[in-house]
Amino acid sequence: MRIPSILALFLAATVLCVAQNVVIPLYDGPPPGTGSWNWPETVQPPTDGIARIANVTKPTLTVYAPEKSRANGTAVVIAPGGGFRILAIEHEGTQVAEWLRARGVTVFLLKYRLMRTGDPQAGDTAEMNRRRTEAIPLAVADGLQAMRVARKNAARFGVNPERIGILGFSAGGWVTTAVALQGREDSRPDFAAPIYAAMPPDVSAPPNPMPLFLVHADDDKTVIPGKTSIRLYESWKQAGASAELHIYSQGSHGFGMRKKGLPSDTWIERFWEWMRAQRLVPAQ
């Protein structure tokens, strides 16, 4: 009887944990432009240590709210990466959310729309390139909407509406950068952190740029830092804006919260120090 009892307690704790994370649809009805998308979302088991979600058609925000005694009023929208094919939902999503929540930051974890995969046409390279091209502006639109929804729900979750930023990885970094460049009024982030981010071709800093935090690895062969993060940093500096860039000699692409025994393992601690310096979180 002991084993079933322990299992029951574990399942109850799991349900409670899930219940604490409120899930908010990004749109009141079908997402604009993809109302006909009806294929099922899929979850891929982490055979290589990376948990993946694919075929997202109904974008959402999952709220990771800190304990009230620890909450500091700052919030971050997190956009995992995955080449607009999948979302690396764990090491670029939930693990980041839990790390920040434990330190008093409210997190809105974004599931944005993705290109369709896993169907009979998925083996056609030209078709997959077309789908990716179609998915990118939809993902950016979801990022902008995520900022609106987070700000709309600021009072509900004890968040200062003027301290809501966005952080994203790889393709999620593209979303993050585009939101920083295109955001207006309620969709404009108060700070932005593209992490080894792929980026739109035009990265001219917006008027009155928000503080920017960037991380990349010099040996990243998937997204070359000189063509992306360095270019964005220089655009911010030319505008006279606040920007901080960390380029680690090693780390490759997609390290997220995975530990590799390299200095890049500590990027999130550098992000926390930067947030303190920007007075987004308490000094202690």
C-alpha positions, 0 to 999 in steps of 0.5 A, a space after each residue: 500500500 505504501 507505493 500507491 500512496 507515494 504515487 498518489 501524493 506525487 500525482 497530487 503534487 504534480 496537479 497542484 503545480 500545474 494548477 498554479 500556472 495560469 494559462 491565458 489564450 493570446 487571442 479571444 477567438 481564432 488567431 488572426 490569419 490561421 483560423 483554418 489551422 486545426 492540426 493537433 499540437 504534439 509533444 516530443 519526448 526528450 530523447 536527446 535531453 531536449 523537450 520539444 513542442 511542435 505544431 502550435 496553432 493556438 498560442 498561449 501564455 503560461 504564467 509563472 507567478 512567484 510567491 507574494 512575499 518574493 514578488 518584485 513587480 517585474 515580469 518577463 515574456 519568455 520565447 523559446 527557440 526551435 527554428 520556427 519548427 518546434 519550441 525547446 520548451 524546457 531548457 529555453 522555457 520552463 527551466 528559465 521561468 522557474 529560475 526567475 520565478 524563484 527570484 521574484 520575477 513573474 514569467 509569461 511563457 509564450 507558446 507562439 505559432 509554428 510551421 506545420 511538421 510531421 505531415 506527408 508534405 513535411 519532407 519537401 524542402 521547398 514546402 518547408 521553407 515556404 511554411 517557415 517564411 509564413 510562420 515567422 510573421 505569425 510568431 512575431 505577431 504572437 510576440 507583440 500580442 504577448 506583450 499586450 496580454 501581459 500588460 493587460 493582466 499586470 494588475 491581476 498578477 501584481 506586476 508593474 506595467 512599466 517593468 515588463 520585458 521579453 527574453 527569447 532564444 534563437 528563433 525566439 530571439 528573432 521574435 524578441 528582437 522584432 518585438 523590441 523593434 516594432 512594439 508600440 505603446 502597449 506592445 513595447 517591451 520595457 527591456 529586451 534580451 535576445 539570447 543567441 538570437 536569429 534576427 530580422 534583416 533590418 535591426 535599426 534601433 527604434 526611437 528611444 530604445 529600451 535597455 538591451 541585454 545580449 548573449 552569444 557564443 563565438 563558436 555558434 555555427 548556427 547563428 553567427 554572432 557577427 551577423 546578429 547580436 553584434 550588429 544589434 548591439 552596434 545599432 543600440 550604441 549608435 542610438 546612444 542607448 543602454 546595451 550589454 553584450 556577452 560573447 563567450 568563446 565556447 558554448 555553441 548554439 542552443 545552450 539555454 539552461 543546459 550545463 556544459 561546464 563552460 562559462 556560458 553556463 552562467 549567462 543567466 546570472 549575468 542577466 540577473 546582475 544586469 537586471 539589478 544594474 537596470 533597477 528592474 529587481 532589488 539590489 539584494 
